[in-house]
Amino acid sequence: MRKVWRQLKREDVTVDWCTIERIMKAMKIHVVTRGKGVRATRGSRTETPQDRVSCQFVVKRPDLLWVADFTYVST
């Protein structure tokens, strides 16, 4: 519906999206949606790095221990 509405707007035809929705429903035209994007690869669980922090996050002075978390975010 967005593409239809956008094309009509380019052609200077003023129409609300619900009107397009109603007309498409009456004509039994369905919106085609795209599939899901590509997922990030998941590595093997056996290839995890060594735990050098040993889950003890008590730091005695600044810049002694740095921790980072990299999470894959779909954009």
PyMOL CGO cylinders between C-alpha atoms (Angstrom):
from pymol import cmd
from pymol.cgo import CYLINDER

trace = [
    CYLINDER, 0.00, 0.00, 0.00, 2.84, 2.39, 0.74, 0.3, 1, 1, 1, 1, 1, 1,
    CYLINDER, 2.84, 2.39, 0.74, 4.23, 2.09, -2.78, 0.3, 1, 1, 1, 1, 1, 1,
    CYLINDER, 4.23, 2.09, -2.78, 0.79, 2.72, -4.30, 0.3, 1, 1, 1, 1, 1, 1,
    CYLINDER, 0.79, 2.72, -4.30, 0.22, 5.70, -2.00, 0.3, 1, 1, 1, 1, 1, 1,
    CYLINDER, 0.22, 5.70, -2.00, 3.70, 7.09, -2.74, 0.3, 1, 1, 1, 1, 1, 1,
    CYLINDER, 3.70, 7.09, -2.74, 3.21, 6.75, -6.50, 0.3, 1, 1, 1, 1, 1, 1,
    CYLINDER, 3.21, 6.75, -6.50, -0.15, 8.52, -6.34, 0.3, 1, 1, 1, 1, 1, 1,
    CYLINDER, -0.15, 8.52, -6.34, 1.43, 11.27, -4.26, 0.3, 1, 1, 1, 1, 1, 1,
    CYLINDER, 1.43, 11.27, -4.26, 4.15, 11.70, -6.94, 0.3, 1, 1, 1, 1, 1, 1,
    CYLINDER, 4.15, 11.70, -6.94, 1.39, 12.10, -9.51, 0.3, 1, 1, 1, 1, 1, 1,
    CYLINDER, 1.39, 12.10, -9.51, -0.26, 14.80, -7.32, 0.3, 1, 1, 1, 1, 1, 1,
    CYLINDER, -0.26, 14.80, -7.32, -3.26, 12.61, -6.49, 0.3, 1, 1, 1, 1, 1, 1,
    CYLINDER, -3.26, 12.61, -6.49, -4.39, 13.30, -2.93, 0.3, 1, 1, 1, 1, 1, 1,
    CYLINDER, -4.39, 13.30, -2.93, -5.76, 10.15, -1.34, 0.3, 1, 1, 1, 1, 1, 1,
    CYLINDER, -5.76, 10.15, -1.34, -5.62, 8.68, 2.15, 0.3, 1, 1, 1, 1, 1, 1,
    CYLINDER, -5.62, 8.68, 2.15, -3.95, 5.30, 2.74, 0.3, 1, 1, 1, 1, 1, 1,
    CYLINDER, -3.95, 5.30, 2.74, -7.16, 3.84, 4.22, 0.3, 1, 1, 1, 1, 1, 1,
    CYLINDER, -7.16, 3.84, 4.22, -8.93, 4.57, 0.91, 0.3, 1, 1, 1, 1, 1, 1,
    CYLINDER, -8.93, 4.57, 0.91, -6.24, 2.63, -0.94, 0.3, 1, 1, 1, 1, 1, 1,
    CYLINDER, -6.24, 2.63, -0.94, -6.57, -0.16, 1.61, 0.3, 1, 1, 1, 1, 1, 1,
    CYLINDER, -6.57, -0.16, 1.61, -10.34, -0.33, 1.12, 0.3, 1, 1, 1, 1, 1, 1,
    CYLINDER, -10.34, -0.33, 1.12, -10.08, -0.35, -2.69, 0.3, 1, 1, 1, 1, 1, 1,
    CYLINDER, -10.08, -0.35, -2.69, -7.38, -3.04, -2.64, 0.3, 1, 1, 1, 1, 1, 1,
    CYLINDER, -7.38, -3.04, -2.64, -9.50, -5.14, -0.28, 0.3, 1, 1, 1, 1, 1, 1,
    CYLINDER, -9.50, -5.14, -0.28, -12.54, -4.78, -2.57, 0.3, 1, 1, 1, 1, 1, 1,
    CYLINDER, -12.54, -4.78, -2.57, -10.46, -5.81, -5.58, 0.3, 1, 1, 1, 1, 1, 1,
    CYLINDER, -10.46, -5.81, -5.58, -8.89, -8.68, -3.58, 0.3, 1, 1, 1, 1, 1, 1,
    CYLINDER, -8.89, -8.68, -3.58, -5.37, -7.34, -4.11, 0.3, 1, 1, 1, 1, 1, 1,
    CYLINDER, -5.37, -7.34, -4.11, -3.04, -8.47, -1.35, 0.3, 1, 1, 1, 1, 1, 1,
    CYLINDER, -3.04, -8.47, -1.35, 0.13, -6.79, -0.19, 0.3, 1, 1, 1, 1, 1, 1,
    CYLINDER, 0.13, -6.79, -0.19, 3.29, -8.81, -0.82, 0.3, 1, 1, 1, 1, 1, 1,
    CYLINDER, 3.29, -8.81, -0.82, 5.73, -8.64, 2.08, 0.3, 1, 1, 1, 1, 1, 1,
    CYLINDER, 5.73, -8.64, 2.08, 9.42, -9.28, 1.82, 0.3, 1, 1, 1, 1, 1, 1,
    CYLINDER, 9.42, -9.28, 1.82, 11.09, -12.15, 3.63, 0.3, 1, 1, 1, 1, 1, 1,
    CYLINDER, 11.09, -12.15, 3.63, 13.19, -11.78, 6.74, 0.3, 1, 1, 1, 1, 1, 1,
    CYLINDER, 13.19, -11.78, 6.74, 16.75, -10.56, 6.42, 0.3, 1, 1, 1, 1, 1, 1,
    CYLINDER, 16.75, -10.56, 6.42, 19.87, -12.66, 6.66, 0.3, 1, 1, 1, 1, 1, 1,
    CYLINDER, 19.87, -12.66, 6.66, 20.76, -13.72, 10.18, 0.3, 1, 1, 1, 1, 1, 1,
    CYLINDER, 20.76, -13.72, 10.18, 24.25, -13.42, 11.60, 0.3, 1, 1, 1, 1, 1, 1,
    CYLINDER, 24.25, -13.42, 11.60, 26.30, -16.59, 11.57, 0.3, 1, 1, 1, 1, 1, 1,
    CYLINDER, 26.30, -16.59, 11.57, 26.41, -18.40, 14.85, 0.3, 1, 1, 1, 1, 1, 1,
    CYLINDER, 26.41, -18.40, 14.85, 29.73, -19.95, 15.68, 0.3, 1, 1, 1, 1, 1, 1,
    CYLINDER, 29.73, -19.95, 15.68, 30.27, -23.27, 17.35, 0.3, 1, 1, 1, 1, 1, 1,
    CYLINDER, 30.27, -23.27, 17.35, 29.78, -23.30, 21.11, 0.3, 1, 1, 1, 1, 1, 1,
    CYLINDER, 29.78, -23.30, 21.11, 33.08, -25.17, 21.52, 0.3, 1, 1, 1, 1, 1, 1,
    CYLINDER, 33.08, -25.17, 21.52, 35.07, -22.24, 20.13, 0.3, 1, 1, 1, 1, 1, 1,
    CYLINDER, 35.07, -22.24, 20.13, 34.44, -19.89, 23.07, 0.3, 1, 1, 1, 1, 1, 1,
    CYLINDER, 34.44, -19.89, 23.07, 37.42, -17.84, 24.22, 0.3, 1, 1, 1, 1, 1, 1,
    CYLINDER, 37.42, -17.84, 24.22, 39.12, -18.42, 27.54, 0.3, 1, 1, 1, 1, 1, 1,
    CYLINDER, 39.12, -18.42, 27.54, 37.51, -16.64, 30.53, 0.3, 1, 1, 1, 1, 1, 1,
    CYLINDER, 37.51, -16.64, 30.53, 40.30, -14.29, 31.57, 0.3, 1, 1, 1, 1, 1, 1,
    CYLINDER, 40.30, -14.29, 31.57, 38.12, -12.27, 33.95, 0.3, 1, 1, 1, 1, 1, 1,
    CYLINDER, 38.12, -12.27, 33.95, 36.63, -15.28, 35.76, 0.3, 1, 1, 1, 1, 1, 1,
    CYLINDER, 36.63, -15.28, 35.76, 33.48, -13.23, 36.38, 0.3, 1, 1, 1, 1, 1, 1,
    CYLINDER, 33.48, -13.23, 36.38, 35.07, -11.13, 39.11, 0.3, 1, 1, 1, 1, 1, 1,
    CYLINDER, 35.07, -11.13, 39.11, 34.51, -7.51, 38.22, 0.3, 1, 1, 1, 1, 1, 1,
    CYLINDER, 34.51, -7.51, 38.22, 36.05, -5.93, 41.31, 0.3, 1, 1, 1, 1, 1, 1,
    CYLINDER, 36.05, -5.93, 41.31, 38.68, -3.51, 40.08, 0.3, 1, 1, 1, 1, 1, 1,
    CYLINDER, 38.68, -3.51, 40.08, 41.25, -1.96, 42.39, 0.3, 1, 1, 1, 1, 1, 1,
    CYLINDER, 41.25, -1.96, 42.39, 42.29, 0.88, 40.10, 0.3, 1, 1, 1, 1, 1, 1,
    CYLINDER, 42.29, 0.88, 40.10, 41.00, 2.49, 36.85, 0.3, 1, 1, 1, 1, 1, 1,
    CYLINDER, 41.00, 2.49, 36.85, 41.93, 0.91, 33.49, 0.3, 1, 1, 1, 1, 1, 1,
    CYLINDER, 41.93, 0.91, 33.49, 42.83, -2.40, 35.09, 0.3, 1, 1, 1, 1, 1, 1,
    CYLINDER, 42.83, -2.40, 35.09, 39.92, -4.36, 33.63, 0.3, 1, 1, 1, 1, 1, 1,
    CYLINDER, 39.92, -4.36, 33.63, 37.98, -3.62, 30.46, 0.3, 1, 1, 1, 1, 1, 1,
    CYLINDER, 37.98, -3.62, 30.46, 34.86, -5.49, 29.41, 0.3, 1, 1, 1, 1, 1, 1,
    CYLINDER, 34.86, -5.49, 29.41, 33.04, -5.22, 26.07, 0.3, 1, 1, 1, 1, 1, 1,
    CYLINDER, 33.04, -5.22, 26.07, 29.91, -6.74, 24.60, 0.3, 1, 1, 1, 1, 1, 1,
    CYLINDER, 29.91, -6.74, 24.60, 29.46, -6.97, 20.84, 0.3, 1, 1, 1, 1, 1, 1,
    CYLINDER, 29.46, -6.97, 20.84, 25.92, -7.74, 19.82, 0.3, 1, 1, 1, 1, 1, 1,
    CYLINDER, 25.92, -7.74, 19.82, 24.83, -8.15, 16.20, 0.3, 1, 1, 1, 1, 1, 1,
    CYLINDER, 24.83, -8.15, 16.20, 22.13, -5.62, 15.37, 0.3, 1, 1, 1, 1, 1, 1,
    CYLINDER, 22.13, -5.62, 15.37, 20.24, -5.81, 12.11, 0.3, 1, 1, 1, 1, 1, 1,
    CYLINDER, 20.24, -5.81, 12.11, 20.19, -2.45, 10.34, 0.3, 1, 1, 1, 1, 1, 1,
]
cmd.load_cgo(trace, "trace")
